[in-house]
């Protein structure tokens, strides 16, 4: 939809008198006045009861009260068929960690696969958040005598391999493209190797450990995801890694790396919990203090700058989406039109603050990809917000608020 037209007018919903009488059949009998009505949905009934109650009110109007609200509060009636949980439901058909038979590997080909996965991991920034410094990691990777025997490399490979084969496959690995069983076997191999090296190193975790656990969590079967997520958060706190606060003066790149890694774990926890997994949300060092988001630093220029910008803007949207899910999906209390409009306003403000090049149709391919990625998250969040209040399919007279949704 055109983003210059998404800020639709917000009206307090009220049923006009003509609409009230059209829903009522009033007759006089020996027993008194008889009022009949025909409603086809719960929202129709609720709206009619509210409107009829106001129509029959014998108290003089109070100027401090609007015709449709009490103290400015307008209740919303939900379309129950859209109150689905988990909110971001997805089906994963290739969960890892169940294979018992070990897979034999040719060391030469294994190195080729690892090289291709690492290359894809840094090149495909639109899919893989640039949480690692490419320059620092490649120095470590090239100098390591056997990088394929490490936790972080196996974790990256189990996370990236399928995407690499599908979209970035080098000629020497093209035999995988048409063989889904081989792809699954290779992923299982990397997952088993990662588990083995995790057992050897978890007593002394580092930043690589936290990132590896996040990738393992994303591909593990549901019964193990919570365990890996908890281990990642535990390692984060064990290493005393906390994000920068808004009022902090520390703008060093080391503190920026802490901030990015903390938000990286937060984002994975949000992704998994909104899809049905238990929460393992990392906590700030000082509860109640406002946490700063990652920032683009001098070290990012010409080396992952656009990927980090996408991550920052997506985090702004995900923070609002997280509050929407908590408020509208995890609580059974009635919501109000004012709450709905407040979240809509927050989302619109985030969109208006985007750089101009992320709003339009850029001719630059990378910028266009970044713009699409941010717009995707923005539109998904508005859908999550409004789908609870769209008209019921059997509602012949939906409210103005539900039509706006």
N, C-alpha and C positions, 0 to 999 in steps of 0.2 A: 504494500500500500504506500502511497506517497507520504513521506514523513512530514511534509508541511501541512498535512490535513488531519493528522492523527489526534490533535488536541481538540476533541469534540466538546461542544458545550455541555456543561454539567447542570442538569435541572433537578430540583427536588421533585420527586414524583408525587402527583396528586391526581386522584380520579375526578374528572369533571362531573358536575351534577347530572348532566345528560347521560353520562356513562353509568352512573349509579342507578338512575331510574330505569335505564335500558336492561339492567341485570335483575330488576325486581318486578314481581307481579303482586300488586297490592290489591286486596279485596276486603270488603266489609261483610262479616257474617254475624249470626246471632251471638256467637261466642266472643265477638270483638273484631279487631283488625287482623287480617291474615296476610302475612308477607311470605312469598315464595321466591326462590331464586334457583338458577341452574348454573353451577360452576363445574369446570372440568379439570381443575388442577388445584393443588394445595396453595400455590402462590396466588391464584385467582381468589380463593376463599379468604386467605389472610388479608389481601388488599381490600377486598370488599368489606370484611369485618372492621378493619381500621377506618375506612372511609365512611361506613354507615354509622360507626360510633361517633365520629366527628360531626356527621350530619345531624344526629339526634342529640347532640350536646346542648343542654339547656343553660349552661353557665355562660355568662357574657364573655366575649372574646378578650383575651389578655394580649395587649400589643407586644408583650415581650416574647410571645409564642408565634411561630409561623403557622400557616394553615396546615402544614403537613408534618411538622416536627415538634417534638417536645424538647426544649432546651437545645434546639439545633440538631437533634438526633433523629435520623430516618432509618428504621430497620430495613435490612435487605432479606429477601426470601430466596434461599438457595435452590438451585436445580440439583436435587440429590443425585440424579443419574450421572452427574459430572464430578461428584466429590470422590474421586478415585485416589487410593493410596496403594503403592507409592506413587508420588506425583510424576517422577521421571522414570516410569517403568520401561525397562528394556529387557530383551531376552538375549542371553549370551549362550551360544551353542557350542562354544569351544573352551569350556573351563579346563584348567590345567591342574595337574597334581594327582591324577588317578592311575597313571600308568605304573605297572609293576616291573615289566620286562625292561632291562636297560637297553639303550640304543647305542650301537657302535658308531663312532665318528672317525672320519678321515681327517687327521690334523690339518692337512693342507687346505681342504675344503672348509673346515671349521673356521680357519683364519679368514678365508675369503668371505664367508658369511658374516663373521663379526665385523670385518672392515666395511662391508656393504651396509650393515645395520647401523654402525656408528656414523657413517657418512649420511645416511637417510635421517637419522635422529637429529643431526644439526642442520641439514639442508631443509627439511620439511618442518619449518618453524610454525607453520599454521596449524599443524596437528600436534606437534610435540613442544610443550612449553620450554623455552630456553632457560631452564633452571641452572644448568651447568655452563660455566665459562668454556667456550669452545677452545680457546687458545690454551688455557690451563689444562683442560682435560686431554687434549691431543698431545701435549708435551708428556703428560703422565702415560698415556696409552702407547705412544711410540717408544718411550724409554723402558717400559715394563718388559721384562724378559718373557713373560707368558700371560698376556692380558686375558686370554680366554679362560684362564683358571681363576678368575676373580668374580666376586659377587656382583659388582656393578655392571660389568660387561655382560654377564649372563642375564641379568635383570633387564638391561636395555634390549638385548636381543630377543628375549621372550616377549617383550612389549612391542617391538618394532618389526620383527621378522615378517609377519603376514602382510603388513602394509608395504614393506620394502619389496617383497616378491610381487605384489599386485601392481604397485605404482612406480617403483624405482629400481626394477630388477636389472642387474648387470648381465651381459651375455652368458657368462660362465655359470649363472644360477637359473637360467631360463627353464631348465628341466623341472623346476618346482611349480611353475605357473599352472600347469594343467593337472597337478597331482595334489589334491587336497589332503589325502592321507599322509603324504610325505611332509607337507607343511605342518600338519598336526603333530606328527612324530618329532619334527625338529623343534617345535615349540615346547613339547613335553621334555625333550632333552635339556633345553635351556632352563626350564623351570626346575627340573630335578637337580641340575648343577647349581642353580642359585640357592636352592634349599640346603644343599650340602655345604656350600661356602658360608651361608648364613649361620649354620650351626657352629662353624669354626671361628667366626669373627664377632658374633653378637655381643659377647662379653666386653668387647672393646669397640663400640660403634663409632662411626665417623659420619660425615655428611653423605658419603656414598651409601652407607647403610640405610639411611633414612629414605633416600631417593629409590634405592632398590626395593625396599619394603613396600613403598607406594605402588611400584609397578607390579610387584608380585601380588599385592592385594587386588589389583585391577583384573587379573586373569585367574585368580584362584577360585575354587568352588565356593559357594556361599558360606558353607560352614567354617571355612578358614579365613574369610576376608576380615572378620572382626578381629581375629588374632593378629594378623599382619598389621592392621590399622593401629591396634593398641601398641604393638611393638614400635611402630614408627613414632607415635606420639611420645612414648616412654623415652626413646632415644633422643628425641628432640629436646626434652626437658633435662635428660641426663647430661647432654652436652651444653646446657644452658643457652640454648638458641631461642631467642625471643625477638619479636619484631620491634622496630623503631616506633616510638610514640610520637604523636603529632608535635609535642612541645620539646622533643629531644634536639640537642645541638649536634649530635654525632651524625655527620653526613659522610662518614668514611665508606669505602666500598665494602669493607669487611662487615660493617653493620647492615649495609644494603643486602649482602648475601644472606645474612641471618633473616632479614625481613622477607626476602623472596622465598627462602626455604620454608619458613613458618607458614606463609600464605599458600605455598605449594601443597603442604600437608593439609591445611584447612580446606583448600579447594577439592582435593581428593576425598576428604571426609564428607564434604557437602555433596559431591557427586554420588558417592556410594550410599550415604544415608537417605538422600532424596529418592534413591531407587530401591529403598527397602531395607538396607543394612542398618544395624545398630550404629548409633553415633559414637565417634571417638574424637570429638572436636578438641584441638589443642587450645590451651588456655593462655592468656597473656600473663606476663609476670605481675602486673599491677591491675587487678580487676577494677573496672570502672573507668580506666584511663582510655582515651581515644587512640586507637592504633593507626599508624601511618601505613599507607599502601606502598608497594614497591615504586621505584622511580627509575627513569631512564638516566643512566650515568654516562660519564665520558667514556668508560670502558666498553659501552655498548655500541658506540657510533661505528657504523659500517660492519658491525659484527653481532647481529641479533637485535638491533634497535627496534625494528618493526614488530618482531615477535613479542618483545617485552611490552610494547605499547598495547598490543592486543590483550595480553595477559592482564595488564592494569585495568583497562576499560571493562573487560569481562568480569574482573573481580568486583568492580563497582556495581555491575548489574547483578552478579550472584549474591552479593550482600543483601540487596533488596529482595531478590527472589527467596533467599533464606528466611527473611522476616515474613514474607507473604505466606510461605508454607507453614511457618510456625503459627501465624495469626489465623489464617483461613482454613488450613487443612488439619492441623494438629489439635485444634480446639473446637469444641461443640457449641460454644456460645454464639449468640446472634451477632452478626456483623452489621455495620451501618454503612449507609451511602457515603458518609463523611470519611470513613476509613478507606473505602474503595477509591474515592477521589484523591485522598492523601497519597496513597501508593502510586496512583496514576501520575500525580504531580511529581513525585520523586523520580519516577522513570523518565518522564519527559525532561526534567532538569538534567539528568545524566546524559540524555541524548543531545540536548541543546549545548552541552559543554564539550561534546566531541569535537576534535579538530575538523575543519571543513573538508579535508581530504578523506576523512572516514565517513562522510555523509553522502558524497556524490559518487558518480560513476567514473572513477579515475581510469585513464588510459594506461596507467602503469599497472602491470599484472600483479605485482606483489602488494601494492597499495589496495587494489581492487579486492584481492583475497582477504586482506586485513579488514576492509570495510564490510565484506560479506559475513565474515566471522562474527564481528561485533553486532551487526544487524540481526544475525540469526539468534544470538542470545537475547537481544533486546525484544524481538518479536515473540520468542518462546516465553519470556517472562510475562509479557502482556497477556498472552494466551492463558498461562497458568493463573494469572490474576483474575481474568474475566470469565473463564469458562464455567466457574461456579454459579454465575448469575445470568447466563444466557437463557432465553425463554425456553420453557418446557415445550416439547413438540406438540403437546395436546392443549396448550394454553391459547385460547382464541383471542384473549385481550391482554397481551403481555404489558408489563409496566414500561414506562419510559426508560428507567434505569436498566432493565434487562435488555431492552432493544439497543441501548448504547453499548452494552457489553457485547 
